[in-house]
């Protein structure tokens, strides 16, 4: 089984509550998150020119 492709990015500044949103959304069974909190190296691969 392949891993799901992202269709939403939560973007925020430091100390703006994005960590709280991640903890809240992780409780939903249809929402998954990467193992790393900030997968910056993956963003370059996901952007379509």
PDB file of N, H, CA, C and O in Angstrom:
ATOM      1  N   UNK A   1       0.847  -1.184   0.000  1.00  0.00           N
ATOM      2  CA  UNK A   1       0.000   0.000   0.000  1.00  0.00           C
ATOM      3  C   UNK A   1       0.887   1.240   0.000  1.00  0.00           C
ATOM      4  O   UNK A   1       1.812   1.349   0.804  1.00  0.00           O
ATOM      5  N   UNK A   2       0.603   2.163  -0.896  1.00  0.00           N
ATOM      6  H   UNK A   2      -0.149   2.074  -1.549  1.00  0.00           H
ATOM      7  CA  UNK A   2       1.398   3.380  -0.954  1.00  0.00           C
ATOM      8  C   UNK A   2       0.890   4.395   0.071  1.00  0.00           C
ATOM      9  O   UNK A   2      -0.266   4.352   0.492  1.00  0.00           O
ATOM     10  N   UNK A   3       1.761   5.286   0.452  1.00  0.00           N
ATOM     11  H   UNK A   3       2.700   5.321   0.110  1.00  0.00           H
ATOM     12  CA  UNK A   3       1.361   6.301   1.422  1.00  0.00           C
ATOM     13  C   UNK A   3       0.517   7.362   0.723  1.00  0.00           C
ATOM     14  O   UNK A   3       0.714   7.636  -0.461  1.00  0.00           O
ATOM     15  N   UNK A   4      -0.420   7.957   1.451  1.00  0.00           N
ATOM     16  H   UNK A   4      -0.581   7.735   2.413  1.00  0.00           H
ATOM     17  CA  UNK A   4      -1.293   8.962   0.837  1.00  0.00           C
ATOM     18  C   UNK A   4      -0.531  10.214   0.434  1.00  0.00           C
ATOM     19  O   UNK A   4       0.446  10.596   1.077  1.00  0.00           O
ATOM     20  N   UNK A   5      -0.986  10.843  -0.629  1.00  0.00           N
ATOM     21  H   UNK A   5      -1.780  10.532  -1.152  1.00  0.00           H
ATOM     22  CA  UNK A   5      -0.375  12.089  -1.087  1.00  0.00           C
ATOM     23  C   UNK A   5      -1.024  13.259  -0.354  1.00  0.00           C
ATOM     24  O   UNK A   5      -2.235  13.252  -0.131  1.00  0.00           O
ATOM     25  N   UNK A   6      -0.244  14.252   0.018  1.00  0.00           N
ATOM     26  H   UNK A   6       0.739  14.258  -0.163  1.00  0.00           H
ATOM     27  CA  UNK A   6      -0.814  15.399   0.736  1.00  0.00           C
ATOM     28  C   UNK A   6      -1.730  16.228  -0.163  1.00  0.00           C
ATOM     29  O   UNK A   6      -1.467  16.404  -1.352  1.00  0.00           O
ATOM     30  N   UNK A   7      -2.808  16.730   0.432  1.00  0.00           N
ATOM     31  H   UNK A   7      -3.022  16.587   1.399  1.00  0.00           H
ATOM     32  CA  UNK A   7      -3.682  17.640  -0.293  1.00  0.00           C
ATOM     33  C   UNK A   7      -3.963  18.900   0.529  1.00  0.00           C
ATOM     34  O   UNK A   7      -4.808  19.719   0.167  1.00  0.00           O
ATOM     35  N   UNK A   8      -3.234  19.035   1.645  1.00  0.00           N
ATOM     36  H   UNK A   8      -2.548  18.369   1.939  1.00  0.00           H
ATOM     37  CA  UNK A   8      -3.367  20.213   2.492  1.00  0.00           C
ATOM     38  C   UNK A   8      -2.075  20.417   3.259  1.00  0.00           C
ATOM     39  O   UNK A   8      -1.494  19.460   3.770  1.00  0.00           O
ATOM     40  N   UNK A   9      -1.630  21.642   3.340  1.00  0.00           N
ATOM     41  H   UNK A   9      -2.102  22.419   2.925  1.00  0.00           H
ATOM     42  CA  UNK A   9      -0.466  21.988   4.147  1.00  0.00           C
ATOM     43  C   UNK A   9      -0.909  22.996   5.196  1.00  0.00           C
ATOM     44  O   UNK A   9      -1.594  23.970   4.881  1.00  0.00           O
ATOM     45  N   UNK A  10      -0.520  22.761   6.435  1.00  0.00           N
ATOM     46  H   UNK A  10       0.036  21.970   6.691  1.00  0.00           H
ATOM     47  CA  UNK A  10      -0.775  23.734   7.492  1.00  0.00           C
ATOM     48  C   UNK A  10       0.482  24.564   7.620  1.00  0.00           C
ATOM     49  O   UNK A  10       1.540  24.057   7.990  1.00  0.00           O
ATOM     50  N   UNK A  11       0.361  25.836   7.313  1.00  0.00           N
ATOM     51  H   UNK A  11      -0.499  26.248   7.012  1.00  0.00           H
ATOM     52  CA  UNK A  11       1.505  26.735   7.331  1.00  0.00           C
ATOM     53  C   UNK A  11       1.305  27.749   8.445  1.00  0.00           C
ATOM     54  O   UNK A  11       0.218  28.305   8.605  1.00  0.00           O
ATOM     55  N   UNK A  12       2.353  27.984   9.209  1.00  0.00           N
ATOM     56  H   UNK A  12       3.236  27.533   9.079  1.00  0.00           H
ATOM     57  CA  UNK A  12       2.224  28.959  10.285  1.00  0.00           C
ATOM     58  C   UNK A  12       3.560  29.526  10.691  1.00  0.00           C
ATOM     59  O   UNK A  12       4.618  29.022  10.313  1.00  0.00           O
ATOM     60  N   UNK A  13       3.491  30.553  11.447  1.00  0.00           N
ATOM     61  H   UNK A  13       2.632  30.963  11.755  1.00  0.00           H
ATOM     62  CA  UNK A  13       4.688  31.193  11.984  1.00  0.00           C
ATOM     63  C   UNK A  13       4.979  30.593  13.356  1.00  0.00           C
ATOM     64  O   UNK A  13       4.115  29.931  13.931  1.00  0.00           O
ATOM     65  N   UNK A  14       6.180  30.812  13.891  1.00  0.00           N
ATOM     66  H   UNK A  14       6.881  31.350  13.424  1.00  0.00           H
ATOM     67  CA  UNK A  14       6.473  30.326  15.235  1.00  0.00           C
ATOM     68  C   UNK A  14       5.497  30.896  16.264  1.00  0.00           C
ATOM     69  O   UNK A  14       5.114  32.065  16.207  1.00  0.00           O
ATOM     70  N   UNK A  15       5.116  30.054  17.181  1.00  0.00           N
ATOM     71  H   UNK A  15       5.426  29.104  17.227  1.00  0.00           H
ATOM     72  CA  UNK A  15       4.223  30.439  18.290  1.00  0.00           C
ATOM     73  C   UNK A  15       2.836  30.883  17.832  1.00  0.00           C
ATOM     74  O   UNK A  15       2.227  31.741  18.470  1.00  0.00           O
ATOM     75  N   UNK A  16       2.323  30.312  16.732  1.00  0.00           N
ATOM     76  H   UNK A  16       2.817  29.615  16.213  1.00  0.00           H
ATOM     77  CA  UNK A  16       0.994  30.723  16.267  1.00  0.00           C
ATOM     78  C   UNK A  16      -0.064  29.640  16.443  1.00  0.00           C
ATOM     79  O   UNK A  16      -1.208  29.832  16.030  1.00  0.00           O
ATOM     80  N   UNK A  17       0.291  28.508  17.045  1.00  0.00           N
ATOM     81  H   UNK A  17       1.220  28.353  17.380  1.00  0.00           H
ATOM     82  CA  UNK A  17      -0.706  27.489  17.354  1.00  0.00           C
ATOM     83  C   UNK A  17      -0.807  26.340  16.377  1.00  0.00           C
ATOM     84  O   UNK A  17      -1.736  25.539  16.482  1.00  0.00           O
ATOM     85  N   UNK A  18       0.118  26.221  15.419  1.00  0.00           N
ATOM     86  H   UNK A  18       0.873  26.871  15.333  1.00  0.00           H
ATOM     87  CA  UNK A  18       0.018  25.124  14.457  1.00  0.00           C
ATOM     88  C   UNK A  18       0.220  23.762  15.122  1.00  0.00           C
ATOM     89  O   UNK A  18      -0.377  22.778  14.686  1.00  0.00           O
ATOM     90  N   UNK A  19       1.034  23.683  16.151  1.00  0.00           N
ATOM     91  H   UNK A  19       1.519  24.483  16.505  1.00  0.00           H
ATOM     92  CA  UNK A  19       1.231  22.416  16.854  1.00  0.00           C
ATOM     93  C   UNK A  19      -0.073  21.968  17.505  1.00  0.00           C
ATOM     94  O   UNK A  19      -0.389  20.779  17.492  1.00  0.00           O
ATOM     95  N   UNK A  20      -0.820  22.886  18.063  1.00  0.00           N
ATOM     96  H   UNK A  20      -0.562  23.852  18.073  1.00  0.00           H
ATOM     97  CA  UNK A  20      -2.110  22.552  18.663  1.00  0.00           C
ATOM     98  C   UNK A  20      -3.072  22.017  17.597  1.00  0.00           C
ATOM     99  O   UNK A  20      -3.808  21.064  17.852  1.00  0.00           O
ATOM    100  N   UNK A  21      -3.068  22.624  16.407  1.00  0.00           N
ATOM    101  H   UNK A  21      -2.470  23.398  16.200  1.00  0.00           H
ATOM    102  CA  UNK A  21      -3.921  22.143  15.323  1.00  0.00           C
ATOM    103  C   UNK A  21      -3.541  20.723  14.921  1.00  0.00           C
ATOM    104  O   UNK A  21      -4.414  19.888  14.682  1.00  0.00           O
ATOM    105  N   UNK A  22      -2.255  20.451  14.846  1.00  0.00           N
ATOM    106  H   UNK A  22      -1.546  21.129  15.040  1.00  0.00           H
ATOM    107  CA  UNK A  22      -1.802  19.101  14.476  1.00  0.00           C
ATOM    108  C   UNK A  22      -2.284  18.090  15.508  1.00  0.00           C
ATOM    109  O   UNK A  22      -2.795  17.035  15.131  1.00  0.00           O
ATOM    110  N   UNK A  23      -2.140  18.376  16.784  1.00  0.00           N
ATOM    111  H   UNK A  23      -1.726  19.233  17.090  1.00  0.00           H
ATOM    112  CA  UNK A  23      -2.599  17.451  17.821  1.00  0.00           C
ATOM    113  C   UNK A  23      -4.106  17.235  17.733  1.00  0.00           C
ATOM    114  O   UNK A  23      -4.579  16.113  17.916  1.00  0.00           O
ATOM    115  N   UNK A  24      -4.853  18.274  17.459  1.00  0.00           N
ATOM    116  H   UNK A  24      -4.468  19.185  17.311  1.00  0.00           H
ATOM    117  CA  UNK A  24      -6.307  18.177  17.332  1.00  0.00           C
ATOM    118  C   UNK A  24      -6.688  17.348  16.101  1.00  0.00           C
ATOM    119  O   UNK A  24      -7.528  16.453  16.194  1.00  0.00           O
ATOM    120  N   UNK A  25      -6.083  17.639  14.966  1.00  0.00           N
ATOM    121  H   UNK A  25      -5.401  18.366  14.891  1.00  0.00           H
ATOM    122  CA  UNK A  25      -6.441  16.955  13.728  1.00  0.00           C
ATOM    123  C   UNK A  25      -5.975  15.504  13.678  1.00  0.00           C
ATOM    124  O   UNK A  25      -6.569  14.695  12.965  1.00  0.00           O
ATOM    125  N   UNK A  26      -4.926  15.159  14.420  1.00  0.00           N
ATOM    126  H   UNK A  26      -4.443  15.816  14.999  1.00  0.00           H
ATOM    127  CA  UNK A  26      -4.439  13.780  14.434  1.00  0.00           C
ATOM    128  C   UNK A  26      -5.484  12.801  14.967  1.00  0.00           C
ATOM    129  O   UNK A  26      -5.396  11.602  14.703  1.00  0.00           O
ATOM    130  N   UNK A  27      -6.463  13.292  15.706  1.00  0.00           N
ATOM    131  H   UNK A  27      -6.535  14.267  15.921  1.00  0.00           H
ATOM    132  CA  UNK A  27      -7.479  12.404  16.262  1.00  0.00           C
ATOM    133  C   UNK A  27      -8.490  11.953  15.192  1.00  0.00           C
ATOM    134  O   UNK A  27      -9.270  11.034  15.441  1.00  0.00           O
ATOM    135  N   UNK A  28      -8.488  12.578  14.022  1.00  0.00           N
ATOM    136  H   UNK A  28      -7.855  13.324  13.819  1.00  0.00           H
ATOM    137  CA  UNK A  28      -9.407  12.192  12.950  1.00  0.00           C
ATOM    138  C   UNK A  28      -8.822  11.002  12.184  1.00  0.00           C
ATOM    139  O   UNK A  28      -7.653  11.035  11.801  1.00  0.00           O
ATOM    140  N   UNK A  29      -9.614   9.958  11.958  1.00  0.00           N
ATOM    141  H   UNK A  29     -10.564   9.932  12.269  1.00  0.00           H
ATOM    142  CA  UNK A  29      -9.074   8.751  11.306  1.00  0.00           C
ATOM    143  C   UNK A  29      -8.688   8.931   9.838  1.00  0.00           C
ATOM    144  O   UNK A  29      -7.878   8.158   9.327  1.00  0.00           O
ATOM    145  N   UNK A  30      -9.242   9.925   9.147  1.00  0.00           N
ATOM    146  H   UNK A  30      -9.900  10.554   9.561  1.00  0.00           H
ATOM    147  CA  UNK A  30      -8.932  10.127   7.730  1.00  0.00           C
ATOM    148  C   UNK A  30      -7.828  11.144   7.489  1.00  0.00           C
ATOM    149  O   UNK A  30      -7.533  11.476   6.341  1.00  0.00           O
ATOM    150  N   UNK A  31      -7.218  11.641   8.548  1.00  0.00           N
ATOM    151  H   UNK A  31      -7.458  11.372   9.481  1.00  0.00           H
ATOM    152  CA  UNK A  31      -6.158  12.638   8.412  1.00  0.00           C
ATOM    153  C   UNK A  31      -4.853  12.018   8.901  1.00  0.00           C
ATOM    154  O   UNK A  31      -4.793  11.454   9.994  1.00  0.00           O
ATOM    155  N   UNK A  32      -3.818  12.127   8.084  1.00  0.00           N
ATOM    156  H   UNK A  32      -3.868  12.585   7.196  1.00  0.00           H
ATOM    157  CA  UNK A  32      -2.519  11.591   8.497  1.00  0.00           C
ATOM    158  C   UNK A  32      -1.474  12.698   8.372  1.00  0.00           C
ATOM    159  O   UNK A  32      -1.639  13.658   7.619  1.00  0.00           O
ATOM    160  N   UNK A  33      -0.413  12.534   9.123  1.00  0.00           N
ATOM    161  H   UNK A  33      -0.279  11.755   9.735  1.00  0.00           H
ATOM    162  CA  UNK A  33       0.669  13.517   9.165  1.00  0.00           C
ATOM    163  C   UNK A  33       1.997  12.816   8.941  1.00  0.00           C
ATOM    164  O   UNK A  33       2.122  11.622   9.215  1.00  0.00           O
ATOM    165  N   UNK A  34       2.981  13.537   8.451  1.00  0.00           N
ATOM    166  H   UNK A  34       2.880  14.506   8.229  1.00  0.00           H
ATOM    167  CA  UNK A  34       4.308  12.938   8.281  1.00  0.00           C
ATOM    168  C   UNK A  34       4.946  12.668   9.639  1.00  0.00           C
ATOM    169  O   UNK A  34       4.551  13.240  10.655  1.00  0.00           O
ATOM    170  N   UNK A  35       5.933  11.792   9.635  1.00  0.00           N
ATOM    171  H   UNK A  35       6.255  11.328   8.810  1.00  0.00           H
ATOM    172  CA  UNK A  35       6.645  11.487  10.882  1.00  0.00           C
ATOM    173  C   UNK A  35       7.402  12.709  11.398  1.00  0.00           C
ATOM    174  O   UNK A  35       7.480  12.935  12.606  1.00  0.00           O
ATOM    175  N   UNK A  36       7.958  13.495  10.472  1.00  0.00           N
ATOM    176  H   UNK A  36       7.894  13.311   9.491  1.00  0.00           H
ATOM    177  CA  UNK A  36       8.661  14.711  10.868  1.00  0.00           C
ATOM    178  C   UNK A  36       7.675  15.865  10.925  1.00  0.00           C
ATOM    179  O   UNK A  36       6.798  15.980  10.068  1.00  0.00           O
ATOM    180  N   UNK A  37       7.813  16.705  11.916  1.00  0.00           N
ATOM    181  H   UNK A  37       8.525  16.611  12.612  1.00  0.00           H
ATOM    182  CA  UNK A  37       6.901  17.838  12.064  1.00  0.00           C
ATOM    183  C   UNK A  37       7.044  18.841  10.924  1.00  0.00           C
ATOM    184  O   UNK A  37       6.048  19.391  10.454  1.00  0.00           O
ATOM    185  N   UNK A  38       8.254  19.076  10.485  1.00  0.00           N
ATOM    186  H   UNK A  38       9.063  18.629  10.866  1.00  0.00           H
ATOM    187  CA  UNK A  38       8.505  20.072   9.441  1.00  0.00           C
ATOM    188  C   UNK A  38       9.261  19.426   8.284  1.00  0.00           C
ATOM    189  O   UNK A  38      10.488  19.502   8.221  1.00  0.00           O
ATOM    190  N   UNK A  39       8.532  18.793   7.371  1.00  0.00           N
ATOM    191  H   UNK A  39       7.535  18.731   7.422  1.00  0.00           H
ATOM    192  CA  UNK A  39       9.202  18.101   6.253  1.00  0.00           C
ATOM    193  C   UNK A  39       9.623  19.059   5.133  1.00  0.00           C
ATOM    194  O   UNK A  39       9.191  18.906   3.991  1.00  0.00           O
ATOM    195  N   UNK A  40      10.452  20.032   5.455  1.00  0.00           N
ATOM    196  H   UNK A  40      10.803  20.157   6.383  1.00  0.00           H
ATOM    197  CA  UNK A  40      10.847  21.065   4.488  1.00  0.00           C
ATOM    198  C   UNK A  40      11.528  20.473   3.258  1.00  0.00           C
ATOM    199  O   UNK A  40      11.378  20.995   2.154  1.00  0.00           O
ATOM    200  N   UNK A  41      12.266  19.402   3.442  1.00  0.00           N
ATOM    201  H   UNK A  41      12.389  18.978   4.339  1.00  0.00           H
ATOM    202  CA  UNK A  41      12.961  18.824   2.283  1.00  0.00           C
ATOM    203  C   UNK A  41      11.987  18.183   1.314  1.00  0.00           C
ATOM    204  O   UNK A  41      12.320  18.032   0.139  1.00  0.00           O
ATOM    205  N   UNK A  42      10.805  17.800   1.753  1.00  0.00           N
ATOM    206  H   UNK A  42      10.535  17.923   2.707  1.00  0.00           H
ATOM    207  CA  UNK A  42       9.815  17.178   0.874  1.00  0.00           C
ATOM    208  C   UNK A  42       9.056  18.192   0.049  1.00  0.00           C
ATOM    209  O   UNK A  42       8.523  17.847  -1.006  1.00  0.00           O
ATOM    210  N   UNK A  43       8.992  19.429   0.495  1.00  0.00           N
ATOM    211  H   UNK A  43       9.425  19.710   1.351  1.00  0.00           H
ATOM    212  CA  UNK A  43       8.196  20.431  -0.193  1.00  0.00           C
ATOM    213  C   UNK A  43       8.689  20.648  -1.627  1.00  0.00           C
ATOM    214  O   UNK A  43       7.877  20.832  -2.533  1.00  0.00           O
ATOM    215  N   UNK A  44       9.976  20.629  -1.837  1.00  0.00           N
ATOM    216  H   UNK A  44      10.636  20.480  -1.100  1.00  0.00           H
ATOM    217  CA  UNK A  44      10.517  20.847  -3.174  1.00  0.00           C
ATOM    218  C   UNK A  44      10.036  19.761  -4.133  1.00  0.00           C
ATOM    219  O   UNK A  44       9.829  20.030  -5.316  1.00  0.00           O
ATOM    220  N   UNK A  45       9.855  18.538  -3.635  1.00  0.00           N
ATOM    221  H   UNK A  45      10.024  18.320  -2.674  1.00  0.00           H
ATOM    222  CA  UNK A  45       9.416  17.438  -4.468  1.00  0.00           C
ATOM    223  C   UNK A  45       7.925  17.508  -4.768  1.00  0.00           C
ATOM    224  O   UNK A  45       7.476  16.942  -5.765  1.00  0.00           O
ATOM    225  N   UNK A  46       7.151  18.184  -3.934  1.00  0.00           N
ATOM    226  H   UNK A  46       7.515  18.644  -3.124  1.00  0.00           H
ATOM    227  CA  UNK A  46       5.707  18.213  -4.102  1.00  0.00           C
ATOM    228  C   UNK A  46       5.215  19.376  -4.951  1.00  0.00           C
ATOM    229  O   UNK A  46       4.082  19.339  -5.430  1.00  0.00           O
ATOM    230  N   UNK A  47       6.018  20.391  -5.150  1.00  0.00           N
ATOM    231  H   UNK A  47       6.939  20.421  -4.761  1.00  0.00           H
ATOM    232  CA  UNK A  47       5.610  21.555  -5.919  1.00  0.00           C
ATOM    233  C   UNK A  47       5.641  21.207  -7.405  1.00  0.00           C
ATOM    234  O   UNK A  47       6.639  20.708  -7.925  1.00  0.00           O
ATOM    235  N   UNK A  48       4.528  21.481  -8.070  1.00  0.00           N
ATOM    236  H   UNK A  48       3.717  21.887  -7.648  1.00  0.00           H
ATOM    237  CA  UNK A  48       4.443  21.210  -9.504  1.00  0.00           C
ATOM    238  C   UNK A  48       4.777  22.491 -10.255  1.00  0.00           C
ATOM    239  O   UNK A  48       4.162  23.529 -10.011  1.00  0.00           O
ATOM    240  N   UNK A  49       5.748  22.430 -11.173  1.00  0.00           N
ATOM    241  H   UNK A  49       6.247  21.587 -11.371  1.00  0.00           H
ATOM    242  CA  UNK A  49       6.136  23.641 -11.912  1.00  0.00           C
ATOM    243  C   UNK A  49       5.039  24.147 -12.830  1.00  0.00           C
ATOM    244  O   UNK A  49       5.222  25.155 -13.513  1.00  0.00           O
TER     245      UNK A  49
END
